[in-house]
């Protein structure tokens, strides 16, 4: 844990069970489902999927659950069943049984513990000690074996946490900006083009086509066989639907990687290019994003379709906003086939009718929309830079390799 196995001056090392308590969330079953209620009468029940995706699908009566399962500001959540090792804070609601609350004693700062648990080696460690064959399950005893290194001075803990939190705040501000920019782009698109539906009389110069008319190809990814991955170095980002947020952001922090040889051979038909438009066609259908420069030459699995336009400069933003629109999403949903999992065919996507404005109208619109997309791309680039810097600093601050001047001894 510490640098060269030496504990920095003024720091302590101990199993985390000696300095924290755990409070498990509430189990929902036939005996306890009476605690569920309508949204108007309750607070969110936070399962792992809700925590990961910022969603709510059930509500709980606060008066019917133990106080220890209620989350308040700065409380730390650690996931323990299935998807083990994810860490959250600043969530409000009632914690589900598949996670537990980490409660530090008076010698530890909550934000410091949060950042300590966010380290990659902690995630890797709990994967190893979690038991279970059907799905991983991290019991309290296994969690408490984690070795924690921390400054004895709680003010130093706060200073370390504040540095890392400052990066997060900047990232969140940029993400909020992007949400506003995306909403603005969608509003402009609707005002300019939304009033003209398929079958309506169109302005002079407009035509009706199919999405395939604008594309070089519409394809889907491929998933390599696990046996082909064994023993090979993994280095190429491999996108899955879970990596694309509802808002259309790619969560790049924990992308799966695949070997370069497989990427360039078995999966060569699904190598992605900058400005490809991705659309999820299986499982969670309708997630949309654009491949940025950082993900150029990455790859994706078969649940993701990529739309490669003939003229990306002219049509990228138009097709992106069009396929995200409620009307087109509704059309696609009506074509979902229910099988092992819900899916939409590439043929359905290619056959979608699309109004194509005349060149003059498109040029006028692009003068409005291009600055918005440029700002979005710039913000995404800044976010990635901030994340890389934060993630580089995190282990160095947490093991005392980097000390804050005011606290050096």
N, C-alpha and C positions, 0 to 999 in steps of 0.2 A: 504493500500500500504506500509506504513512504519511500523517498528517494534513497536508493542504495541501502534499503532496509534501515536507514537511520531516521529516527523521529526528530523533526525540527524542534529547536528550543521552544519551550512553552506549549508544546502540543502533546496530546494523549492519543493512545491507540487502544481500542477495546472492542469486543463483540457488541454489535449494535443493540442486542437484547439487554445490555446493562444500562442503556441510556434512553431507551424508548419503550413505550407500551403500544400494544396494538388493539384496535377495536374493529371487529368484523362487522360488515354490513348486515342488513336484514334479509333473511331468506323468505322467498315468496313461494308458498305451496298451498295445498288445500286447507291446511290448518291456519295459515296466516294471511290468505288472500283477502280477508275482511278489512285489512288496512288500506287496500286500494280504494280510490275514490275518483270522482270527476275532477277535471282540471280546476274548476271554480272553487273546489273545497280543499285542494291539496297542493303539495309541492312535488317537483320532479323526483321520480325514482331513477337513480343513476346507476345503470349497468355499464359494463365495459364499452359496449358499442355506443352508448349515449355519450360517454366521456370522450371517446375517440372522435366522434362525428358531430358533437354538439347538438344532439337530437334529444327529444323526449317522446316516449310513447306510453308511459304509465305515470300515474300520480298517486301520492300516498298521503294519508291523514297524519299530520304531525303529532296529533294527540295520542296516536295509537302505536308509536314506535319508541324504542329506547332512545334516550338523549344521545348516547354515544354514537348512534348511527346517523345523526343529523350533521351535515357539513356546514361549517361557517367559514368566514373569510380567513385565508392563510392555512386552513387545514390541509394536510397532505394525504393524498390517496395513492395507494399502491395496489396494482391489479394482481390477483393471485390465482385465478382459475382460467384455463384456456389460454388467453393472451396474457402471459405472465410478465411482470416487470415494467409496465407502463406507470408513469408518475404524473400526477396532476395536482394542481392547487387552485385556489380561488374558484371553486365550484360550489353551487348552492343547491341543496336538495337532501334527499335521504339516500344513503349509500346502500347499494345492493350487496348481497352476500359474496359475490365473486371478486370483491376487493376489500381491503381494510384500510382504516385510518391509522396513520403513524403519528403517535403522540410523544414528542420529546420531553425529557425532564427539564428542570429549570436551568441546567447547565448548557443547554443547546438552543440555538436560535432556529425557529421553524424554517425560515427561508434557506438557511445554511443546509439543514437536513434535506430540503427539497432538492437543492442543487447537488448535494452529495449523491442522492439516489438517482439522479439523472445521468450519472456517468455510465459510459458504455460497458466498462468492466463489471459494474454492478448488474446491469441487464444480463450480461453473459453468465455471470455467476449464478443468478437465480434460475436461469434456464437449466443449469446443471443440477441444482439441488431440488428442483421441483419434482415431485413424484407423480405417478399415475401413468397408465398405459393408454386409456381412451383419450385423455387430454391432460396436460400438465396441471398440477395443483401444488401451490406453494403453501405449506402449513406454517403456523406461527414459529415453531421451533426452527425450521429451516431458515426462515427469514432472519431470525435473531442470531444466526451464526455469521452474518455479514460483518466483516471487520471494518470499523470506522476509525478514521484518523481525523482529529479536529483540534483547533486551537483551544486552550483552556480559557483564554480571555474571550468572553462572549462578544465583546465589541469588535474583536478581529473577525469573528464569525460573521457578524453583521456587515462589516466592511467588505468581506469577500462576496457575500451574497448580494450586496448592493451593486457591485461592479457587474456581476452576471445578470442581475435583474435589469440594470440599465440597458444592456444589449437587448433583452427581451422586450422592454418597453418601446425601444426604437423600432424593432421588428413589428410589433403589434400596431404601432402607429402607421407604418407603411402598409400593413395588411388592411387596416381600416380605410386608408386612402384608396387602396385598390378596389375595395368593395364599393366605395362611392363612385369611383371612375367607371366600374363595370355597370352599375345602375344607371349612370348618366349615358353610357354608350347604348344600353338597351332602350332607354327612353328616346334617345335621338333616332335610333333605328325604327322604333315603332311609329314615331311622328312622321318620319319620311316615307316609310314603306308599309307600315302595318295596316293602313286603311285599304290597301289593294289586296284582296284575297284571290285565290285561284278561281277562275270562272267569272270574275268581275271584268268589266270593260276597263282596259288598261290605257294609260296615257300613250300618245304617239311615240313610237320608237321602242316601247317595251315589248318583250316577248315572253312566252311561257315555255320553259324547257323542263328537263329533268336534271337532278343533281349530277347524274353520270355525264351529262353534256359538258359540265364545267371541270371534270376531273380527268387526271391522267390515269388514276386507278383508285379503286376503293377495295382495300384488302383488310385482312385481320391477322393478328399475331399468331404465334405458335408457342406451345409450352414444351421445352425439352424434357426428355425422359430423365428421371432422377439417377438412373444407373449410368447415364452418359456424363453426369456431372462429377462423379466420384473421383477424387484425387486431382482434379484440375483446378488451376488458379482461376478465381472468379474476379472479373474486372469490368464487365459491361453492364450498365444499369438496365434492369428488366422490369418494366412497368406492369402493374396489375390494377384492376378497378379500384381496389382499396387505397391506392396511392393517389387517386384523383378525388379531391374534395367536392362537395356539392356545389361550391362556388367556382369550381373549375381550376383550382390551384393544385399543382403536383407537390405532394409531400415527399421531398427528396431526402430527408434525413435518414430514412431506413429502407431505401430501395434495395430489393434483392439484386444480386449480381450474378451474371452467368459467364462462363468461359468465352474468351475471344474466339477460339476455334469453332465452337458450336454456333456462336453469333454469326460468324462469317460463312458458315457452311450450311448446317441443317436449318438455321433460322435466317438465312440471307434474304428471303423474300419479305421479311417483316422488319428489316432495318429501317428505322425512322429517320426522317429528315426535318430540319428546321422548317417551321411553318406548316407541317402536317397538322390537320385537325383530327384529334382523337375523339372517339365516341364509344361509350361502353355499350356493348350489345348483348351481354349476358349477366345474369345475377341482378346486380343493381344497374338498371338500364337508364341511359340518358345523361350520364356524366360527360361533360364536354370540356376540352382544353386544347391549347395550341402548343406544339412542341417548340420550346425555346432553344437558343443556341447552345446552352449547356447540355441539353439532352439530344442534340444532333448525333446521329449514329448510335443511338440507344436501341432498345428492342421492347417488345410487348407480348403479352400472352393472347390466347385466342378469344378472350372475353372483351377485347378492345379492337375496334375497327379504326383504321386510319384513312383519312380522306386526303388524297394528294391532288391538289388543284393544278390545272394546266397553267393558269395565270395567277400565282399567289399574290403578286403585288396588287392586282386589280380586285381580286375577289376574296382574299383571306378574311378580312373583317366582316364583309357582307355575309358570307356563308357561315362564319362562326356565330354571329348574332342571330342569323336566320334559324340555324338548327337548334339554338338555345331557346328560341321563342316558345311561348306556351302553346301556340297553334301547332307548330311542327312536332313538339314533344307529345302533344295529344294524339296526332296522327300516328306517330311511331308506336305509342303505347297501345293503340288499337290494333296493331299488327304483331303484338307479342305472341309468341308461341310458348305454351307451357309444356315443359318436358321435365327432365331431371332438374333443370333450372330454367327459369324464364329466359327467352332469347329472341333476338330480332335478326333476320337474315340481311346479308349484304345487298341482296336483290331489293329488299324493301327500301333500304337507304338510297340505292341508286335510282329507284323509280320515283322517288319523291318529286312532286312537281314544284317548281320554283319560278317565281317571277323574276325576270332579269331586266333591270332598268336600262335605259339608253345611256350611252357613254357620257353625255353631258351631265345627266343627273348623278351618275356615279362619281364623276370628278368633283362636283360640288359637295357631295356628301363626304367624300374622302378628305376634303380640306378640313371638315369638322372632326372627323373620327380619327384621323391619323395622329394628331397630337395626343389624344387620349390613350391610344394604344402605345405610343412611344413612351408616355409617362408610366403606363402599366409595366412595360418591359424594363424601364429604368428602375422602377421600384422593386421588381422581382430580382434584378441583378444586385441591388443594394441589400435586399433581404438575404440573399445567398452569401454575400460577403460578410455581413454581420453574423450570420449563423456560423460560418467557418471560423471567424475570429473568436466568437464565444466558445465554440467547441474546442478550439485549440487552447484557450485560456483555462477552461474548466478543469481538466485533470491537473494542470500545473498549479493552480490556486488551491485545489483540494488536497494535494499531497505536500504542500509547503515548498515546492520548487520555486514558485514565485511568491514572495512575501510582500505585503503592503508596508511601505516604509515606516509608517507611524507605529507599527507593531513588531518590527524586527528587534531581536534581542542579541 
